[in-house]
Amino acid sequence: MKLSDDFKRCFRHFVYYYTNGTLPFVIGDDSILKDIDYREALKKEASLVEQAFAIYANNIEMDEHGKVLNQAHAMKRAAQWIRLVCREEGEKYQVVPEFEEWETFLH
């Protein structure tokens, strides 16, 4: 089975928003990544970026035709991970709802 064109489009947009720093503005909650330069913070932490992409992909839902049904949700869950790993020492940030094991699984 091939990935649908809609998934490829959505994934491309996620990668675009992540890499150009506009992810905070497209996830429906700009407070999650407010004032965080996540690209700078994560540029030497490839495994943390890998985890964010896995969370995005694990949260994507598609209909029987491959149409993505929850792009904003998948991007928000990835953003919550980014926020969690970019927090300052001693800063309290809690992901709500907490990540479930299936969301963070690396395939």
Secondary structure, DSSP 4 states (H G I P E B T S, - for coil): -PPPHHHHHHHHHHHHHHHHT-HHHHSS-TTTTTT--HHHHHTT-HHHHHHHHHHHHHH--B-TT--BS-HHHHHHHHHHHHHHHTPPTT-----SSPPPHHHH---
